[in-house]
Amino acid sequence: MQTTTTPEQANPRVLLVDDHDLFRTGLRNLLEEEGVDVVGEAAAGEEAVNAGINAGEIVSGAAKAVGGGGGGRQFFASGGGPLKEKAEEAMRIIEETIQRQLSTLTAKEVA
């Protein structure tokens, strides 16, 4: 019998970005123990950008969801909006955008 995994059941996927190797290693271990898939690591934001992360795209979508605006560059972005009641939707958009951006990464280390 073959089972399928829905997006709600799939393990969360993350890209670790921190300039302290020891911290990244410890965090990776803790996350993996909790069932989180660490799909890559980067020692700096530039490496995360090179891996496909785009902060401007992430913030732009979330800000639109809360009735505002925002954006920026690949490595730095800001935004906001007045509709607090849409915060949950904005968080969903952030997660979906990051998941899409990370979908091209493999489990290899970026650093």
N, C-alpha and C positions, 0 to 999 in steps of 0.2 A: 504494500500500500504506500503510495507516494503522498506526502503532505505538502501543502503550499503555505508560504508565509505571506501574510498580508502586511502592508506598510505599518499598520498599528502593532504587529507582532515582531517586526524586525528589530534587531538590536540597534540602538543609537550608534551613529558613526561620527567620529570627531577627528579633527586635525589639531594636534597639540602644537602650540607656538609659545615658546618661552626661551629666554637666552641662557637659562641655567640647566645644563645637561642633567645634573643630579635630580633636580626638581621634575624635569620632563620624564625621566626614567621612573621615579617614584609614582608620579601621577599616572603614567601609562600602566604600571602594575596594578594600582588601585582600580582604575577604570576597567581594565580587562577582567579583573576578579568579579566586577559587578556586571559583566556581560556587555560592556561597551566596546565596539569595534574601533580601535585606533587605526585609522587608515594612513596616517603619516605624521611626521614630526618636522618642525622647522624651528631654527634657533632665532629667527627674526621675522618681522612682518614681511620683509622683501621676499623671503623664501616662501612664505604663505601665498603671496601674490603670484610668485612664479609657479606655484602648485595649482593655481586656478582660483583662489579666493579673490573676490572683488567686493570690498566694503561698500563702495558707492552703489552697486546694484542691490546689495542686501538692504541698506538703509532706505533707498529710494522706494522700494516696494512696501516696506513696513510703514514708512511715513504716509504714503498714499492711503493705506488702510485706515489710518487714524485721522484722515481728512486734512492732512498737511502736505508737506513737501520735504525733500531732502535729497541728499546724494553726496557726491564727492569724488574722490579718486579711488583707485583700487585699494590703496593702503590706508586711507583715512576718509571718514565720512561722518556727517551729522544730519539730523533731521528731527522732525516731531510733528505733532498735530493736536488739535483740541479735543478729539473724540476719545476720551478715556475708556468708554465702554467698548471700543474696538481693539483694545490692547491685546486680547486673546487672539483675535484674527491676525494682528500684526505679528505676534510671536509665531503663529503658524506659518505665515509667509516667510519670516526669517528662517525658520527651520527648513522649509521646502527649498528656499533659495540656496542655503548652505549645502543641503543634501545634494541638490542638482550640481552645484559647483564641485563637490567632493566626489561625485559619481565617476569622474574620470580618473581619480586617484587609485592606486593600488595600495596594498599593505606595506609597500617599501617606505623606508625613511626618506624624507625629502632633504633633510640636512646633509 
